[in-house]
């Protein structure tokens, strides 16, 4: 895939991004959740580990030789189907839940595209080994079968065109994740109805009034009816969301920001790693390998 000698910034940058994603995915597996959330988080961890392995040729080539790239393609195609099913399930959970599941389905579809491109590249490299040498792109070991640049021939152009929607999504989603990580902390509220106040139109707190972490801590110290409301609030916050991959987190809290940054690291890292695949139709993408 990449080497420190040829693309030191990209090599180190991708290692840091995907290592952070891997650590965060392990943390998410320690949080409360039902079996659906567990499966989703295991798939996210698998993607992080595979992307981390793909950064360095010295790790990825032996791994791909033993397992086979087509096997990875099949696994992530099934994972895409899993998140499509989660999106269908989330139709009744509101637009946010649907967007969350659908976004992850697109992300895993992009991963399937990445791996499919690698399988095609390996096949082309194998064919080139019996004839003319296949041109290489800076940042990719020759014949590695990685996701760096391909020739401007039919295969390269086809893969680039197919990948454009995925690349647009990864960039847009990654930038949106950075925006979410920078959102201000939710204002304090005396609302006892739970995070995002989802108790319905009869809620005395008004529409969509958030309850900050400070308010929940303060309510825990109250006695009488306030304490009972606080206990109910804690139960509602700890309960797994029907369609999300993680527990509910108030906007602006440290856990919320770290989760958003992990999403940004995965989406932007996948975009950065895959820029070489668009060189066939967008030669300026070579500038992102340095």
Secondary structure as UniProt FT lines:
FT   TURN            4..6
FT   HELIX           8..29
FT   HELIX           35..55
FT   HELIX           57..67
FT   HELIX           69..89
FT   HELIX           90..93
FT   HELIX           95..128
FT   TURN            129..130
FT   TURN            138..139
FT   TURN            142..143
FT   HELIX           154..181
FT   TURN            195..196
FT   TURN            201..202
FT   TURN            204..205
FT   TURN            207..208
FT   HELIX           213..220
FT   HELIX           225..238
FT   TURN            251..252
FT   HELIX           254..274
FT   HELIX           275..278
FT   TURN            279..281
FT   HELIX           283..288
//
